[in-house]
Amino acid sequence: MTLKRLFDTDTNTHQQGRKSKKMAEQTHIFYMDMTCEGCSNAAKRVLGKLGVDEGNITIDLEKKLITVKSSESADKLTETLKKTGKEIRYEGTN
């Protein structure tokens, strides 16, 4: 086996293990300790970086709830929202 072939095999195996398992699109609900529009904009910003379209994000600032329609896992969305520095709690699916 050539070095290139060995490298290609290792790379393919490594890449297969790293593939993100996306689920069917679901609507997830999160509690986020938001106090202002800046907080809600931060949530939209980090979710946007993950690839969530802004049209799939609904924010109820008064109830402090974020609804996200996405094929990403709840864990991935939670970890992404935590990047805002706010308290995040997963409430479930709708």
N, CA, C and O atoms as a CHARMM CRD file, in Angstrom:
* protein
*
  376
    1    1 MET  N      0.85500  -1.17800   0.00000 PROA 1      0.00000
    2    1 MET  CA     0.00000   0.00000   0.00000 PROA 1      0.00000
    3    1 MET  C      0.89400   1.23100   0.00000 PROA 1      0.00000
    4    1 MET  O      1.83000   1.34000   0.79200 PROA 1      0.00000
    5    2 THR  N      0.59300   2.14200  -0.89000 PROA 2      0.00000
    6    2 THR  CA     1.40200   3.35700  -0.98000 PROA 2      0.00000
    7    2 THR  C      1.06500   4.28500   0.17200 PROA 2      0.00000
    8    2 THR  O      0.02200   4.14900   0.81300 PROA 2      0.00000
    9    3 LEU  N      1.95900   5.22700   0.42700 PROA 3      0.00000
   10    3 LEU  CA     1.74200   6.20500   1.49200 PROA 3      0.00000
   11    3 LEU  C      0.49500   7.04000   1.21100 PROA 3      0.00000
   12    3 LEU  O     -0.28400   7.33100   2.11900 PROA 3      0.00000
   13    4 LYS  N      0.31100   7.42500  -0.05900 PROA 4      0.00000
   14    4 LYS  CA    -0.86600   8.21900  -0.41700 PROA 4      0.00000
   15    4 LYS  C     -2.13300   7.41700  -0.14200 PROA 4      0.00000
   16    4 LYS  O     -3.09000   7.95000   0.41900 PROA 4      0.00000
   17    5 ARG  N     -2.15000   6.16900  -0.52300 PROA 5      0.00000
   18    5 ARG  CA    -3.33300   5.31800  -0.30600 PROA 5      0.00000
   19    5 ARG  C     -3.60500   5.17700   1.19000 PROA 5      0.00000
   20    5 ARG  O     -4.75600   5.25200   1.61800 PROA 5      0.00000
   21    6 LEU  N     -2.56600   4.97400   1.98200 PROA 6      0.00000
   22    6 LEU  CA    -2.71300   4.86500   3.42700 PROA 6      0.00000
   23    6 LEU  C     -3.27600   6.16100   3.99700 PROA 6      0.00000
   24    6 LEU  O     -4.16800   6.13500   4.84500 PROA 6      0.00000
   25    7 PHE  N     -2.75600   7.29500   3.53100 PROA 7      0.00000
   26    7 PHE  CA    -3.23700   8.59100   4.00400 PROA 7      0.00000
   27    7 PHE  C     -4.70600   8.78400   3.64400 PROA 7      0.00000
   28    7 PHE  O     -5.50400   9.21900   4.47500 PROA 7      0.00000
   29    8 ASP  N     -5.06100   8.45700   2.39100 PROA 8      0.00000
   30    8 ASP  CA    -6.44800   8.59400   1.95400 PROA 8      0.00000
   31    8 ASP  C     -7.38300   7.73700   2.79600 PROA 8      0.00000
   32    8 ASP  O     -8.47600   8.17700   3.15300 PROA 8      0.00000
   33    9 THR  N     -6.96800   6.53600   3.10900 PROA 9      0.00000
   34    9 THR  CA    -7.78800   5.64200   3.92000 PROA 9      0.00000
   35    9 THR  C     -7.97700   6.21200   5.32000 PROA 9      0.00000
   36    9 THR  O     -9.09000   6.23400   5.84400 PROA 9      0.00000
   37   10 ASP  N     -6.87900   6.67400   5.92400 PROA 10     0.00000
   38   10 ASP  CA    -6.97200   7.24500   7.26400 PROA 10     0.00000
   39   10 ASP  C     -7.83300   8.49900   7.27900 PROA 10     0.00000
   40   10 ASP  O     -8.61900   8.70600   8.20500 PROA 10     0.00000
   41   11 THR  N     -7.69000   9.33000   6.26600 PROA 11     0.00000
   42   11 THR  CA    -8.47300  10.56200   6.18700 PROA 11     0.00000
   43   11 THR  C     -9.94900  10.24300   6.04600 PROA 11     0.00000
   44   11 THR  O    -10.78300  10.85000   6.71700 PROA 11     0.00000
   45   12 ASN  N    -10.28000   9.29300   5.17700 PROA 12     0.00000
   46   12 ASN  CA   -11.67800   8.93200   4.98200 PROA 12     0.00000
   47   12 ASN  C    -12.28600   8.38000   6.25700 PROA 12     0.00000
   48   12 ASN  O    -13.41300   8.72900   6.61000 PROA 12     0.00000
   49   13 THR  N    -11.55800   7.52800   6.94700 PROA 13     0.00000
   50   13 THR  CA   -12.05300   6.98300   8.20200 PROA 13     0.00000
   51   13 THR  C    -12.25400   8.09500   9.21600 PROA 13     0.00000
   52   13 THR  O    -13.26400   8.13600   9.91800 PROA 13     0.00000
   53   14 HSD  N    -11.27400   9.00200   9.28600 PROA 14     0.00000
   54   14 HSD  CA   -11.35200  10.10400  10.23400 PROA 14     0.00000
   55   14 HSD  C    -12.53600  11.01400   9.90900 PROA 14     0.00000
   56   14 HSD  O    -13.26100  11.44000  10.80700 PROA 14     0.00000
   57   15 GLN  N    -12.72800  11.30700   8.62800 PROA 15     0.00000
   58   15 GLN  CA   -13.82300  12.18600   8.24300 PROA 15     0.00000
   59   15 GLN  C    -15.17200  11.53400   8.51100 PROA 15     0.00000
   60   15 GLN  O    -16.11400  12.21600   8.91400 PROA 15     0.00000
   61   16 GLN  N    -15.28100  10.24800   8.30000 PROA 16     0.00000
   62   16 GLN  CA   -16.54800   9.57400   8.55400 PROA 16     0.00000
   63   16 GLN  C    -16.91000   9.66200  10.02300 PROA 16     0.00000
   64   16 GLN  O    -18.08200   9.82300  10.36200 PROA 16     0.00000
   65   17 GLY  N    -15.93500   9.56100  10.89000 PROA 17     0.00000
   66   17 GLY  CA   -16.18500   9.64900  12.32300 PROA 17     0.00000
   67   17 GLY  C    -16.57700  11.04900  12.76400 PROA 17     0.00000
   68   17 GLY  O    -17.21600  11.21100  13.80400 PROA 17     0.00000
   69   18 ARG  N    -16.20300  12.06300  11.99000 PROA 18     0.00000
   70   18 ARG  CA   -16.46700  13.45000  12.36100 PROA 18     0.00000
   71   18 ARG  C    -17.76500  13.98900  11.78700 PROA 18     0.00000
   72   18 ARG  O    -18.17200  15.09900  12.13100 PROA 18     0.00000
   73   19 LYS  N    -18.42000  13.23800  10.92800 PROA 19     0.00000
   74   19 LYS  CA   -19.64100  13.74100  10.31200 PROA 19     0.00000
   75   19 LYS  C    -20.68500  14.03000  11.37300 PROA 19     0.00000
   76   19 LYS  O    -20.93200  13.22100  12.26700 PROA 19     0.00000
   77   20 SER  N    -21.28200  15.18700  11.25600 PROA 20     0.00000
   78   20 SER  CA   -22.32700  15.58400  12.18600 PROA 20     0.00000
   79   20 SER  C    -23.60300  14.84700  11.84100 PROA 20     0.00000
   80   20 SER  O    -24.04000  14.84800  10.69000 PROA 20     0.00000
   81   21 LYS  N    -24.19300  14.22600  12.82800 PROA 21     0.00000
   82   21 LYS  CA   -25.44600  13.52300  12.60400 PROA 21     0.00000
   83   21 LYS  C    -26.57700  14.52500  12.77600 PROA 21     0.00000
   84   21 LYS  O    -26.89700  14.93900  13.89000 PROA 21     0.00000
   85   22 LYS  N    -27.17800  14.90700  11.64800 PROA 22     0.00000
   86   22 LYS  CA   -28.28300  15.85100  11.69500 PROA 22     0.00000
   87   22 LYS  C    -29.58700  15.07900  11.71700 PROA 22     0.00000
   88   22 LYS  O    -29.75300  14.07100  11.03100 PROA 22     0.00000
   89   23 MET  N    -30.49300  15.57600  12.51400 PROA 23     0.00000
   90   23 MET  CA   -31.79700  14.95400  12.63900 PROA 23     0.00000
   91   23 MET  C    -32.74900  15.61600  11.65200 PROA 23     0.00000
   92   23 MET  O    -32.39500  16.58500  10.98000 PROA 23     0.00000
   93   24 ALA  N    -33.95500  15.08100  11.57800 PROA 24     0.00000
   94   24 ALA  CA   -34.99800  15.75100  10.80600 PROA 24     0.00000
   95   24 ALA  C    -35.26300  17.09500  11.47900 PROA 24     0.00000
   96   24 ALA  O    -35.06900  17.24200  12.68600 PROA 24     0.00000
   97   25 GLU  N    -35.70000  18.05600  10.70500 PROA 25     0.00000
   98   25 GLU  CA   -35.93100  19.38700  11.25600 PROA 25     0.00000
   99   25 GLU  C    -37.01200  19.34100  12.33900 PROA 25     0.00000
  100   25 GLU  O    -38.09500  18.79200  12.13500 PROA 25     0.00000
  101   26 GLN  N    -36.69300  19.92400  13.48200 PROA 26     0.00000
  102   26 GLN  CA   -37.61200  19.98900  14.61600 PROA 26     0.00000
  103   26 GLN  C    -37.67400  21.41900  15.13100 PROA 26     0.00000
  104   26 GLN  O    -36.81300  22.24500  14.82600 PROA 26     0.00000
  105   27 THR  N    -38.70600  21.69400  15.91400 PROA 27     0.00000
  106   27 THR  CA   -38.82900  22.99000  16.55900 PROA 27     0.00000
  107   27 THR  C    -38.44700  22.82300  18.02600 PROA 27     0.00000
  108   27 THR  O    -39.11800  22.11300  18.77400 PROA 27     0.00000
  109   28 HSD  N    -37.36900  23.47900  18.42700 PROA 28     0.00000
  110   28 HSD  CA   -36.83300  23.39500  19.79200 PROA 28     0.00000
  111   28 HSD  C    -37.16200  24.67900  20.54300 PROA 28     0.00000
  112   28 HSD  O    -37.16800  25.76600  19.96600 PROA 28     0.00000
  113   29 ILE  N    -37.43500  24.53800  21.82900 PROA 29     0.00000
  114   29 ILE  CA   -37.73900  25.70300  22.67200 PROA 29     0.00000
  115   29 ILE  C    -36.69500  25.79300  23.78000 PROA 29     0.00000
  116   29 ILE  O    -36.38000  24.80500  24.44400 PROA 29     0.00000
  117   30 PHE  N    -36.16600  27.00200  23.96300 PROA 30     0.00000
  118   30 PHE  CA   -35.14800  27.25200  24.97600 PROA 30     0.00000
  119   30 PHE  C    -35.56900  28.42700  25.85100 PROA 30     0.00000
  120   30 PHE  O    -36.17300  29.39000  25.38000 PROA 30     0.00000
  121   31 TYR  N    -35.23700  28.32700  27.13200 PROA 31     0.00000
  122   31 TYR  CA   -35.32700  29.47800  28.02400 PROA 31     0.00000
  123   31 TYR  C    -33.96000  30.13600  27.97600 PROA 31     0.00000
  124   31 TYR  O    -32.93600  29.45900  28.07000 PROA 31     0.00000
  125   32 MET  N    -33.94100  31.45700  27.83000 PROA 32     0.00000
  126   32 MET  CA   -32.69200  32.21100  27.87700 PROA 32     0.00000
  127   32 MET  C    -32.92800  33.44500  28.72500 PROA 32     0.00000
  128   32 MET  O    -33.88500  34.18600  28.49700 PROA 32     0.00000
  129   33 ASP  N    -32.07400  33.66800  29.69000 PROA 33     0.00000
  130   33 ASP  CA   -32.22300  34.79300  30.60800 PROA 33     0.00000
  131   33 ASP  C    -31.91100  36.10400  29.87500 PROA 33     0.00000
  132   33 ASP  O    -30.84900  36.69900  30.05400 PROA 33     0.00000
  133   34 MET  N    -32.87300  36.53600  29.04000 PROA 34     0.00000
  134   34 MET  CA   -32.71500  37.75700  28.23600 PROA 34     0.00000
  135   34 MET  C    -33.34200  38.93600  28.97200 PROA 34     0.00000
  136   34 MET  O    -34.42600  38.82700  29.54600 PROA 34     0.00000
  137   35 THR  N    -32.64400  40.05300  28.94300 PROA 35     0.00000
  138   35 THR  CA   -33.17500  41.25300  29.58600 PROA 35     0.00000
  139   35 THR  C    -33.44300  42.38500  28.60700 PROA 35     0.00000
  140   35 THR  O    -34.10000  43.36800  28.95000 PROA 35     0.00000
  141   36 CYS  N    -32.92800  42.24400  27.37000 PROA 36     0.00000
  142   36 CYS  CA   -33.09400  43.32900  26.40300 PROA 36     0.00000
  143   36 CYS  C    -32.97800  42.79800  24.97900 PROA 36     0.00000
  144   36 CYS  O    -32.71000  41.61800  24.75100 PROA 36     0.00000
  145   37 GLU  N    -33.18600  43.69300  24.04600 PROA 37     0.00000
  146   37 GLU  CA   -33.09000  43.31500  22.63900 PROA 37     0.00000
  147   37 GLU  C    -31.65900  42.92200  22.25500 PROA 37     0.00000
  148   37 GLU  O    -31.45700  42.12600  21.33800 PROA 37     0.00000
  149   38 GLY  N    -30.69000  43.47200  22.94300 PROA 38     0.00000
  150   38 GLY  CA   -29.29100  43.10300  22.69000 PROA 38     0.00000
  151   38 GLY  C    -29.05300  41.62400  22.95300 PROA 38     0.00000
  152   38 GLY  O    -28.30500  40.96400  22.23200 PROA 38     0.00000
  153   39 CYS  N    -29.70200  41.11400  23.99700 PROA 39     0.00000
  154   39 CYS  CA   -29.58600  39.68400  24.32400 PROA 39     0.00000
  155   39 CYS  C    -30.19700  38.82700  23.21700 PROA 39     0.00000
  156   39 CYS  O    -29.61600  37.82400  22.80400 PROA 39     0.00000
  157   40 SER  N    -31.37100  39.23300  22.74400 PROA 40     0.00000
  158   40 SER  CA   -32.03100  38.46100  21.69400 PROA 40     0.00000
  159   40 SER  C    -31.23000  38.53100  20.39200 PROA 40     0.00000
  160   40 SER  O    -31.16700  37.55100  19.65000 PROA 40     0.00000
  161   41 ASN  N    -30.62600  39.67400  20.11500 PROA 41     0.00000
  162   41 ASN  CA   -29.77800  39.79300  18.92400 PROA 41     0.00000
  163   41 ASN  C    -28.54300  38.90400  19.03600 PROA 41     0.00000
  164   41 ASN  O    -28.08200  38.35600  18.03500 PROA 41     0.00000
  165   42 ALA  N    -28.00500  38.75700  20.24300 PROA 42     0.00000
  166   42 ALA  CA   -26.85500  37.87800  20.45700 PROA 42     0.00000
  167   42 ALA  C    -27.23900  36.43300  20.14700 PROA 42     0.00000
  168   42 ALA  O    -26.45900  35.69700  19.54200 PROA 42     0.00000
  169   43 ALA  N    -28.43800  36.02800  20.56200 PROA 43     0.00000
  170   43 ALA  CA   -28.91600  34.67100  20.28400 PROA 43     0.00000
  171   43 ALA  C    -29.03500  34.45300  18.77300 PROA 43     0.00000
  172   43 ALA  O    -28.61100  33.42000  18.25500 PROA 43     0.00000
  173   44 LYS  N    -29.61000  35.42300  18.07400 PROA 44     0.00000
  174   44 LYS  CA   -29.75000  35.31800  16.62200 PROA 44     0.00000
  175   44 LYS  C    -28.38100  35.24300  15.95000 PROA 44     0.00000
  176   44 LYS  O    -28.19300  34.50200  14.98500 PROA 44     0.00000
  177   45 ARG  N    -27.43900  36.00900  16.46300 PROA 45     0.00000
  178   45 ARG  CA   -26.09800  36.04600  15.87600 PROA 45     0.00000
  179   45 ARG  C    -25.39700  34.69100  15.99400 PROA 45     0.00000
  180   45 ARG  O    -24.86000  34.18700  15.00800 PROA 45     0.00000
  181   46 VAL  N    -25.39600  34.09300  17.19800 PROA 46     0.00000
  182   46 VAL  CA   -24.68700  32.82100  17.36600 PROA 46     0.00000
  183   46 VAL  C    -25.38700  31.69000  16.61600 PROA 46     0.00000
  184   46 VAL  O    -24.72600  30.80500  16.07100 PROA 46     0.00000
  185   47 LEU  N    -26.71900  31.71200  16.58300 PROA 47     0.00000
  186   47 LEU  CA   -27.44500  30.69300  15.83100 PROA 47     0.00000
  187   47 LEU  C    -27.20900  30.85600  14.32900 PROA 47     0.00000
  188   47 LEU  O    -27.12600  29.87100  13.59600 PROA 47     0.00000
  189   48 GLY  N    -27.10200  32.09700  13.88400 PROA 48     0.00000
  190   48 GLY  CA   -26.80200  32.36300  12.48200 PROA 48     0.00000
  191   48 GLY  C    -25.44800  31.81000  12.07700 PROA 48     0.00000
  192   48 GLY  O    -25.29000  31.29700  10.96900 PROA 48     0.00000
  193   49 LYS  N    -24.47300  31.91200  12.96700 PROA 49     0.00000
  194   49 LYS  CA   -23.14000  31.36300  12.68200 PROA 49     0.00000
  195   49 LYS  C    -23.18200  29.84600  12.56600 PROA 49     0.00000
  196   49 LYS  O    -22.35600  29.24400  11.88100 PROA 49     0.00000
  197   50 LEU  N    -24.14900  29.23600  13.24100 PROA 50     0.00000
  198   50 LEU  CA   -24.32600  27.78600  13.15500 PROA 50     0.00000
  199   50 LEU  C    -25.02100  27.40500  11.84800 PROA 50     0.00000
  200   50 LEU  O    -25.00200  26.24200  11.44600 PROA 50     0.00000
  201   51 GLY  N    -25.62700  28.38000  11.19600 PROA 51     0.00000
  202   51 GLY  CA   -26.30600  28.12000   9.93300 PROA 51     0.00000
  203   51 GLY  C    -27.81800  28.13500  10.02600 PROA 51     0.00000
  204   51 GLY  O    -28.50600  27.78500   9.06600 PROA 51     0.00000
  205   52 VAL  N    -28.34500  28.54000  11.18000 PROA 52     0.00000
  206   52 VAL  CA   -29.79400  28.62700  11.34400 PROA 52     0.00000
  207   52 VAL  C    -30.27200  29.92500  10.70700 PROA 52     0.00000
  208   52 VAL  O    -29.78600  31.00400  11.04500 PROA 52     0.00000
  209   53 ASP  N    -31.21900  29.82000   9.79200 PROA 53     0.00000
  210   53 ASP  CA   -31.77600  30.99200   9.12400 PROA 53     0.00000
  211   53 ASP  C    -32.57000  31.81900  10.12900 PROA 53     0.00000
  212   53 ASP  O    -33.29600  31.26500  10.95400 PROA 53     0.00000
  213   54 GLU  N    -32.43700  33.13800  10.06300 PROA 54     0.00000
  214   54 GLU  CA   -33.11800  34.01900  11.01400 PROA 54     0.00000
  215   54 GLU  C    -34.64000  33.83300  10.98000 PROA 54     0.00000
  216   54 GLU  O    -35.31700  34.06600  11.98200 PROA 54     0.00000
  217   55 GLY  N    -35.17200  33.41700   9.83600 PROA 55     0.00000
  218   55 GLY  CA   -36.59700  33.15300   9.71600 PROA 55     0.00000
  219   55 GLY  C    -37.05600  31.93900  10.51100 PROA 55     0.00000
  220   55 GLY  O    -38.25500  31.74300  10.71200 PROA 55     0.00000
  221   56 ASN  N    -36.11000  31.12400  10.96300 PROA 56     0.00000
  222   56 ASN  CA   -36.41400  29.94100  11.76400 PROA 56     0.00000
  223   56 ASN  C    -36.19200  30.16800  13.25600 PROA 56     0.00000
  224   56 ASN  O    -36.17300  29.21900  14.04000 PROA 56     0.00000
  225   57 ILE  N    -36.02600  31.42400  13.63900 PROA 57     0.00000
  226   57 ILE  CA   -35.81100  31.78900  15.04300 PROA 57     0.00000
  227   57 ILE  C    -36.92400  32.73900  15.46600 PROA 57     0.00000
  228   57 ILE  O    -37.14200  33.77400  14.83500 PROA 57     0.00000
  229   58 THR  N    -37.62500  32.38300  16.53400 PROA 58     0.00000
  230   58 THR  CA   -38.65600  33.24900  17.10200 PROA 58     0.00000
  231   58 THR  C    -38.27400  33.53500  18.54100 PROA 58     0.00000
  232   58 THR  O    -37.95600  32.61800  19.29800 PROA 58     0.00000
  233   59 ILE  N    -38.30300  34.80500  18.92200 PROA 59     0.00000
  234   59 ILE  CA   -37.91200  35.18700  20.28100 PROA 59     0.00000
  235   59 ILE  C    -39.06300  35.91100  20.96000 PROA 59     0.00000
  236   59 ILE  O    -39.62400  36.86600  20.42300 PROA 59     0.00000
  237   60 ASP  N    -39.40600  35.43100  22.16600 PROA 60     0.00000
  238   60 ASP  CA   -40.39700  36.08700  23.00800 PROA 60     0.00000
  239   60 ASP  C    -39.62500  36.65900  24.19600 PROA 60     0.00000
  240   60 ASP  O    -39.36600  35.96600  25.18000 PROA 60     0.00000
  241   61 LEU  N    -39.26600  37.93100  24.08300 PROA 61     0.00000
  242   61 LEU  CA   -38.43000  38.57700  25.09600 PROA 61     0.00000
  243   61 LEU  C    -39.12000  38.61900  26.45400 PROA 61     0.00000
  244   61 LEU  O    -38.47600  38.42800  27.48500 PROA 61     0.00000
  245   62 GLU  N    -40.42000  38.86500  26.45900 PROA 62     0.00000
  246   62 GLU  CA   -41.17000  38.94800  27.71200 PROA 62     0.00000
  247   62 GLU  C    -41.15700  37.61800  28.46900 PROA 62     0.00000
  248   62 GLU  O    -40.97600  37.59500  29.68700 PROA 62     0.00000
  249   63 LYS  N    -41.34900  36.51200  27.74600 PROA 63     0.00000
  250   63 LYS  CA   -41.35100  35.17700  28.37200 PROA 63     0.00000
  251   63 LYS  C    -39.95100  34.57200  28.45300 PROA 63     0.00000
  252   63 LYS  O    -39.74700  33.53400  29.08300 PROA 63     0.00000
  253   64 LYS  N    -38.98400  35.24100  27.80300 PROA 64     0.00000
  254   64 LYS  CA   -37.59600  34.78400  27.76100 PROA 64     0.00000
  255   64 LYS  C    -37.45500  33.42400  27.08500 PROA 64     0.00000
  256   64 LYS  O    -36.70200  32.56200  27.53900 PROA 64     0.00000
  257   65 LEU  N    -38.19300  33.25000  25.99300 PROA 65     0.00000
  258   65 LEU  CA   -38.17300  31.99200  25.25600 PROA 65     0.00000
  259   65 LEU  C    -37.67700  32.20500  23.83200 PROA 65     0.00000
  260   65 LEU  O    -37.98000  33.20500  23.18200 PROA 65     0.00000
  261   66 ILE  N    -36.90400  31.22800  23.37500 PROA 66     0.00000
  262   66 ILE  CA   -36.41500  31.20700  22.00200 PROA 66     0.00000
  263   66 ILE  C    -36.90800  29.92100  21.36400 PROA 66     0.00000
  264   66 ILE  O    -36.70800  28.83500  21.90800 PROA 66     0.00000
  265   67 THR  N    -37.54800  30.04200  20.21900 PROA 67     0.00000
  266   67 THR  CA   -37.99700  28.88400  19.46100 PROA 67     0.00000
  267   67 THR  C    -37.14300  28.80500  18.20600 PROA 67     0.00000
  268   67 THR  O    -37.02600  29.77700  17.45900 PROA 67     0.00000
  269   68 VAL  N    -36.54300  27.62600  17.97900 PROA 68     0.00000
  270   68 VAL  CA   -35.62400  27.44600  16.85700 PROA 68     0.00000
  271   68 VAL  C    -36.05800  26.23400  16.04600 PROA 68     0.00000
  272   68 VAL  O    -36.18500  25.13300  16.58200 PROA 68     0.00000
  273   69 LYS  N    -36.28500  26.43900  14.76200 PROA 69     0.00000
  274   69 LYS  CA   -36.58700  25.33300  13.86000 PROA 69     0.00000
  275   69 LYS  C    -35.27900  24.96400  13.17400 PROA 69     0.00000
  276   69 LYS  O    -34.71300  25.76000  12.42500 PROA 69     0.00000
  277   70 SER  N    -34.80100  23.73700  13.44000 PROA 70     0.00000
  278   70 SER  CA   -33.49000  23.34200  12.94200 PROA 70     0.00000
  279   70 SER  C    -33.35800  21.82600  12.90700 PROA 70     0.00000
  280   70 SER  O    -34.07000  21.10900  13.61000 PROA 70     0.00000
  281   71 SER  N    -32.43900  21.35300  12.08000 PROA 71     0.00000
  282   71 SER  CA   -32.11100  19.93300  12.05600 PROA 71     0.00000
  283   71 SER  C    -30.92500  19.62100  12.97200 PROA 71     0.00000
  284   71 SER  O    -30.52900  18.46200  13.10300 PROA 71     0.00000
  285   72 GLU  N    -30.36100  20.64800  13.60100 PROA 72     0.00000
  286   72 GLU  CA   -29.27200  20.43500  14.57000 PROA 72     0.00000
  287   72 GLU  C    -29.84700  19.81500  15.83600 PROA 72     0.00000
  288   72 GLU  O    -31.02700  19.99000  16.14200 PROA 72     0.00000
  289   73 SER  N    -29.01200  19.09500  16.56700 PROA 73     0.00000
  290   73 SER  CA   -29.46000  18.47400  17.80500 PROA 73     0.00000
  291   73 SER  C    -29.70600  19.53200  18.88500 PROA 73     0.00000
  292   73 SER  O    -29.16500  20.63500  18.82400 PROA 73     0.00000
  293   74 ALA  N    -30.51500  19.18200  19.85400 PROA 74     0.00000
  294   74 ALA  CA   -30.78700  20.08100  20.98000 PROA 74     0.00000
  295   74 ALA  C    -29.49400  20.41500  21.71500 PROA 74     0.00000
  296   74 ALA  O    -29.30500  21.55000  22.15300 PROA 74     0.00000
  297   75 ASP  N    -28.60900  19.44100  21.85300 PROA 75     0.00000
  298   75 ASP  CA   -27.32900  19.67000  22.53600 PROA 75     0.00000
  299   75 ASP  C    -26.48200  20.70000  21.78900 PROA 75     0.00000
  300   75 ASP  O    -25.89200  21.58900  22.40300 PROA 75     0.00000
  301   76 LYS  N    -26.42800  20.57400  20.46300 PROA 76     0.00000
  302   76 LYS  CA   -25.63500  21.50700  19.65700 PROA 76     0.00000
  303   76 LYS  C    -26.21200  22.92100  19.74900 PROA 76     0.00000
  304   76 LYS  O    -25.47000  23.89400  19.88100 PROA 76     0.00000
  305   77 LEU  N    -27.53600  23.02500  19.68000 PROA 77     0.00000
  306   77 LEU  CA   -28.18300  24.33400  19.79400 PROA 77     0.00000
  307   77 LEU  C    -27.96000  24.93600  21.17700 PROA 77     0.00000
  308   77 LEU  O    -27.71100  26.13500  21.30300 PROA 77     0.00000
  309   78 THR  N    -28.04800  24.10700  22.21200 PROA 78     0.00000
  310   78 THR  CA   -27.81500  24.58400  23.58300 PROA 78     0.00000
  311   78 THR  C    -26.40000  25.11800  23.73300 PROA 78     0.00000
  312   78 THR  O    -26.19900  26.21400  24.25800 PROA 78     0.00000
  313   79 GLU  N    -25.41100  24.34300  23.27100 PROA 79     0.00000
  314   79 GLU  CA   -24.01700  24.77400  23.37100 PROA 79     0.00000
  315   79 GLU  C    -23.78800  26.07100  22.58800 PROA 79     0.00000
  316   79 GLU  O    -23.01400  26.93000  23.01100 PROA 79     0.00000
  317   80 THR  N    -24.45700  26.20300  21.46100 PROA 80     0.00000
  318   80 THR  CA   -24.32300  27.42100  20.65900 PROA 80     0.00000
  319   80 THR  C    -24.91100  28.61300  21.39900 PROA 80     0.00000
  320   80 THR  O    -24.29300  29.67700  21.44600 PROA 80     0.00000
  321   81 LEU  N    -26.08800  28.44900  21.97200 PROA 81     0.00000
  322   81 LEU  CA   -26.72200  29.55700  22.70500 PROA 81     0.00000
  323   81 LEU  C    -25.93100  29.94200  23.95500 PROA 81     0.00000
  324   81 LEU  O    -25.96100  31.10100  24.37100 PROA 81     0.00000
  325   82 LYS  N    -25.23300  28.99400  24.55100 PROA 82     0.00000
  326   82 LYS  CA   -24.41400  29.29500  25.73600 PROA 82     0.00000
  327   82 LYS  C    -23.28700  30.27200  25.41200 PROA 82     0.00000
  328   82 LYS  O    -22.75000  30.92300  26.30800 PROA 82     0.00000
  329   83 LYS  N    -22.93100  30.37300  24.14200 PROA 83     0.00000
  330   83 LYS  CA   -21.87600  31.30500  23.73900 PROA 83     0.00000
  331   83 LYS  C    -22.29000  32.75500  23.97000 PROA 83     0.00000
  332   83 LYS  O    -21.44300  33.64700  23.93400 PROA 83     0.00000
  333   84 THR  N    -23.57000  33.00500  24.20600 PROA 84     0.00000
  334   84 THR  CA   -24.03300  34.36400  24.50000 PROA 84     0.00000
  335   84 THR  C    -23.64800  34.78500  25.91300 PROA 84     0.00000
  336   84 THR  O    -23.67500  35.97200  26.23800 PROA 84     0.00000
  337   85 GLY  N    -23.29100  33.81900  26.75200 PROA 85     0.00000
  338   85 GLY  CA   -22.95700  34.12100  28.14200 PROA 85     0.00000
  339   85 GLY  C    -24.17300  34.17400  29.05400 PROA 85     0.00000
  340   85 GLY  O    -24.04700  34.46700  30.24300 PROA 85     0.00000
  341   86 LYS  N    -25.33800  33.89700  28.51000 PROA 86     0.00000
  342   86 LYS  CA   -26.58300  33.93400  29.29200 PROA 86     0.00000
  343   86 LYS  C    -26.94700  32.53700  29.77300 PROA 86     0.00000
  344   86 LYS  O    -26.48100  31.53400  29.23300 PROA 86     0.00000
  345   87 GLU  N    -27.79100  32.49400  30.80400 PROA 87     0.00000
  346   87 GLU  CA   -28.29800  31.21500  31.28600 PROA 87     0.00000
  347   87 GLU  C    -29.21500  30.62600  30.20700 PROA 87     0.00000
  348   87 GLU  O    -30.11800  31.30300  29.71500 PROA 87     0.00000
  349   88 ILE  N    -28.97600  29.37300  29.84900 PROA 88     0.00000
  350   88 ILE  CA   -29.76000  28.68600  28.82200 PROA 88     0.00000
  351   88 ILE  C    -30.30600  27.39300  29.41300 PROA 88     0.00000
  352   88 ILE  O    -29.60800  26.66000  30.11300 PROA 88     0.00000
  353   89 ARG  N    -31.57500  27.13800  29.11000 PROA 89     0.00000
  354   89 ARG  CA   -32.19100  25.87600  29.54900 PROA 89     0.00000
  355   89 ARG  C    -33.05000  25.34800  28.40800 PROA 89     0.00000
  356   89 ARG  O    -33.87000  26.07500  27.84700 PROA 89     0.00000
  357   90 TYR  N    -32.85700  24.09500  28.07600 PROA 90     0.00000
  358   90 TYR  CA   -33.65100  23.46300  27.01200 PROA 90     0.00000
  359   90 TYR  C    -35.01000  23.10100  27.58700 PROA 90     0.00000
  360   90 TYR  O    -35.09900  22.43500  28.61800 PROA 90     0.00000
  361   91 GLU  N    -36.06500  23.54200  26.91900 PROA 91     0.00000
  362   91 GLU  CA   -37.44200  23.30800  27.40100 PROA 91     0.00000
  363   91 GLU  C    -38.11100  22.14600  26.68900 PROA 91     0.00000
  364   91 GLU  O    -39.07400  21.58300  27.21000 PROA 91     0.00000
  365   92 GLY  N    -37.62800  21.77300  25.51100 PROA 92     0.00000
  366   92 GLY  CA   -38.20700  20.63800  24.77800 PROA 92     0.00000
  367   92 GLY  C    -38.53000  21.00200  23.34900 PROA 92     0.00000
  368   92 GLY  O    -38.10200  22.03600  22.83500 PROA 92     0.00000
  369   93 THR  N    -39.31400  20.11100  22.70400 PROA 93     0.00000
  370   93 THR  CA   -39.70800  20.33600  21.31300 PROA 93     0.00000
  371   93 THR  C    -41.17000  20.71800  21.24800 PROA 93     0.00000
  372   93 THR  O    -41.93900  20.46100  22.17400 PROA 93     0.00000
  373   94 ASN  N    -41.53100  21.32000  20.17000 PROA 94     0.00000
  374   94 ASN  CA   -42.90600  21.74300  19.96600 PROA 94     0.00000
  375   94 ASN  C    -43.55100  20.89400  18.91200 PROA 94     0.00000
  376   94 ASN  O    -44.72300  21.09300  18.59100 PROA 94     0.00000
